[in-house]
């Protein structure tokens, strides 16, 4: 079972590596990752195992300064 995380943040060159570091530390298996970069916003659509998606969403919103993190089942 997989769930999607929709992450929106400031378009900063360190945002993607920080998000990937959190995913790696949680042992999250990324099925797909799509990134859409605009001038001042970065939007990520990450497909993860359903089991860890809610936990990762909480960690991202606490540990990394992002605008929003939403889970979609």
C-alpha positions in Angstrom: 0.0 0.0 0.0 1.3 3.4 -0.9 0.5 7.0 0.1 1.5 10.3 -1.4 3.1 13.2 0.4 2.6 16.7 -1.2 5.3 19.0 0.2 5.5 22.7 -0.6 8.4 24.9 0.5 10.6 27.8 -0.4 12.7 27.2 -3.5 16.0 26.8 -1.7 18.9 24.7 -2.9 19.1 22.8 0.4 15.4 21.9 0.7 15.5 18.7 -1.4 18.6 17.3 0.3 17.1 18.0 3.7 13.9 16.2 2.8 15.7 13.3 1.4 17.9 13.0 4.5 14.7 12.8 6.7 13.3 10.1 4.4 16.5 8.2 4.5 16.8 8.3 8.3 13.2 7.0 8.6 14.0 4.1 6.2 11.2 5.3 4.0 11.1 3.5 0.6 10.4 6.1 -2.0 8.4 4.7 -4.9 8.4 7.9 -6.9 9.4 11.5 -6.5 8.2 14.4 -8.8 9.5 17.9 -8.3 8.1 21.1 -9.7 10.2 24.2 -9.2 9.0 27.7 -9.6 10.8 31.0 -8.9 10.1 31.0 -5.2 8.3 27.7 -4.5 9.3 24.1 -4.7 6.6 21.4 -4.8 7.4 17.7 -4.3 5.0 14.8 -4.9 6.5 11.8 -3.1 5.0 8.4 -3.1 5.9 6.3 0.0 4.8 3.2 1.8 1.5 4.0 3.5 2.9 2.8 6.9 5.5 5.6 7.2 3.8 8.4 5.3 2.0 9.9 8.3 5.1 9.7 10.5 7.3 11.3 7.8 4.8 14.1 7.2 4.9 15.0 10.9 8.7 14.9 10.9 9.0 17.1 7.8 6.7 19.7 9.2 8.6 19.8 12.5 12.3 19.5 11.4 12.3 21.3 8.1 10.8 24.8 7.4 8.2 23.9 4.7 5.0 25.8 3.8 2.8 22.7 3.9 2.9 18.9 4.1 -0.2 16.9 3.1 -0.8 13.2 2.9 -3.0 11.7 0.2 -4.0 8.0 0.5 
